[in-house]
Amino acid sequence: MPMSSTLRDVIGLDPRLPGLADATLIMIDFQNTYRTGVMALDGADEALAAGARLLGAARAQGAPVVHVVNDGGEGTPYDIRAEIGAISPEVAPAEGEPVVVKRFPDAFHDTGLEKTLRDLGAGPDLVLAGFMTHMCVAFTAQGAFTLGYRPTVVAEATATRTLAAPDGTALPAATLQTAALTTIGDLFGLVAPRVRDLTG
């Protein structure tokens, strides 16, 4: 089956992955929300382990790190005041690493993320990881692209869940994961399959 050129190729965007040391890492919604209960994701623990490796590598290389959490309010699976909505301990913020609170899938929408990046002196390259691939990761990549940043999503440090397709059949998480990453890679950002692709 022939494949179409990506929009990135058509308009001539740089296809080279950034080095982690030259980027700012944004850790998106690595919350306990997605490890258990109604919002549990397929492959969440594996993605979290990859996120922990990515975070460790970023810190070791001196790259700025920003954490993002989604606050859905008290009593919800996204209650950041409760254990269910807390950032998983494997990727908990270190002292001095900013935490941005959001209420929409795009972490730039109605938050202080852009100001936080300016205050950190962030360059154009942003590395994104977190939950969920088809939702907050994809829309934050789009938001970053729209603002002129150059986002890269680390695929193995993301995960999603099985959903009902429009015809009512089950769309497996793996299929949705691939579709979301493909959508990102068509225009909004680069996709690095693994952490090691950015740490060389």
C-alpha positions in Angstrom: 0.0 0.0 0.0 1.6 3.3 -1.0 2.1 5.9 1.8 1.5 9.6 1.4 4.1 12.1 2.3 3.7 13.7 5.7 2.7 17.3 5.9 6.0 17.9 7.7 7.8 16.7 4.6 5.6 18.6 2.2 6.3 21.9 4.0 9.9 21.2 4.7 10.1 20.9 8.5 13.3 19.6 10.0 13.1 15.8 10.4 16.0 15.5 12.9 15.4 14.5 16.5 16.7 16.9 19.1 19.3 15.9 21.7 17.7 15.7 25.2 20.3 18.1 26.6 19.2 20.8 24.1 15.5 20.5 24.9 13.0 21.1 27.7 11.2 18.0 29.0 7.5 18.3 29.7 6.0 15.4 31.7 2.3 15.3 31.1 -0.2 13.9 33.5 1.9 11.0 34.9 -0.8 10.7 37.6 -2.0 7.7 39.5 -5.4 8.3 37.8 -4.2 6.3 34.9 -2.8 3.3 36.8 -5.9 2.0 38.4 -9.7 2.2 38.3 -11.9 3.7 35.6 -9.1 5.4 33.7 -6.5 2.7 33.8 -4.4 2.6 30.6 -3.0 -0.3 28.7 0.7 -0.3 29.2 0.7 2.4 31.8 3.3 0.9 34.0 5.7 0.3 31.1 5.2 3.8 29.9 5.8 5.1 33.4 9.0 3.2 33.6 10.1 4.7 30.3 9.1 8.1 31.6 11.2 7.6 34.7 14.2 6.8 32.5 13.6 9.8 30.4 13.3 12.1 33.4 16.5 10.7 34.9 18.3 11.2 31.6 17.0 14.8 31.4 18.2 15.6 34.9 21.6 14.0 34.3 22.1 16.1 31.2 20.9 19.3 32.8 17.8 19.7 30.7 15.0 21.8 32.2 12.0 19.8 33.4 8.3 20.9 33.7 5.6 18.7 35.1 1.9 19.1 34.1 -1.1 17.7 36.0 -4.7 17.7 35.2 -7.1 18.9 37.9 -10.6 17.6 37.5 -11.8 18.8 41.0 -12.4 17.2 44.3 -13.8 13.7 44.2 -12.9 13.0 40.6 -10.2 10.6 39.3 -8.2 13.7 38.6 -8.4 15.2 42.1 -4.8 16.5 42.6 -5.5 16.9 46.3 -6.0 13.1 46.6 -3.7 10.1 46.1 -5.6 9.2 42.9 -4.7 12.4 41.2 -1.1 12.7 42.5 1.9 12.4 40.2 3.2 8.8 40.4 6.2 8.6 42.8 8.5 7.2 40.1 8.4 10.6 38.3 7.7 12.9 41.2 9.0 16.5 40.7 12.4 17.3 42.2 12.9 20.5 44.2 12.8 23.5 41.9 11.0 21.7 39.0 7.8 23.6 38.2 4.4 22.0 38.2 1.7 23.5 35.9 -1.9 22.7 36.6 -4.3 22.4 33.6 -8.0 21.7 33.1 -8.0 21.1 29.3 -6.2 18.6 27.1 -3.8 21.2 25.7 -1.4 22.1 28.5 -0.9 25.5 27.0 -4.6 26.4 27.1 -5.4 28.8 30.0 -2.3 27.8 32.0 1.1 29.3 32.9 3.0 26.8 30.8 4.2 29.2 28.2 5.4 31.7 30.8 7.1 28.9 32.7 9.0 28.0 29.6 10.0 31.6 29.0 11.2 31.9 32.6 13.3 28.7 32.1 14.8 30.1 28.9 13.5 27.2 26.9 14.5 27.0 23.3 12.3 25.7 20.5 12.8 22.0 21.3 10.3 20.4 23.7 10.3 16.7 24.5 6.8 15.4 25.6 5.9 12.3 27.4 2.9 11.2 29.5 -0.8 10.3 29.4 -3.0 9.9 27.4 -1.4 9.7 23.9 -4.5 10.4 21.9 -5.7 13.2 24.2 -3.4 15.4 26.4 -0.1 14.4 24.7 -1.5 15.0 21.2 -3.2 18.2 22.0 -0.2 19.6 23.9 1.9 18.7 20.9 -0.5 20.6 18.7 -0.5 23.6 21.1 3.3 23.7 21.2 3.5 23.6 17.4 0.9 26.4 17.1 3.0 28.5 19.4 6.2 28.0 17.3 7.8 25.3 19.4 9.3 22.1 18.0 7.8 19.2 20.0 9.0 15.7 20.0 6.9 12.9 21.6 8.7 9.9 23.1 6.4 7.0 22.1 7.4 4.4 24.6 6.8 6.9 27.4 3.1 7.4 26.4 0.0 5.2 26.7 -3.7 5.2 26.1 -6.8 3.0 26.4 -9.3 0.9 24.4 -12.3 3.0 23.3 -15.5 2.5 21.4 -15.2 3.4 17.8 -18.1 5.4 16.1 -19.6 2.1 14.9 -19.6 0.7 18.4 -16.8 -1.8 18.0 -13.8 -1.8 20.3 -10.8 0.2 19.1 -7.8 -1.5 20.7 -5.5 0.8 22.7 -2.6 -0.3 20.5 -4.4 0.9 17.4 -5.4 4.2 19.0 -1.8 4.6 20.2 -0.5 4.2 16.7 -3.1 6.5 15.2 -2.4 9.2 17.7 1.4 9.1 17.2 0.9 9.0 13.5 -1.3 12.1 13.7 1.3 13.9 15.7 4.1 12.9 13.3 2.1 14.0 10.3 2.4 17.7 11.3 2.6 18.7 14.9 5.8 17.1 16.0 8.5 14.5 15.7 8.1 11.0 17.3 11.0 9.3 18.9 10.2 5.6 19.4 12.4 5.2 22.5 14.1 7.2 25.2 17.5 6.2 23.9 16.8 7.9 20.5 17.2 11.2 22.3 20.1 10.3 24.6 22.4 8.8 22.0 
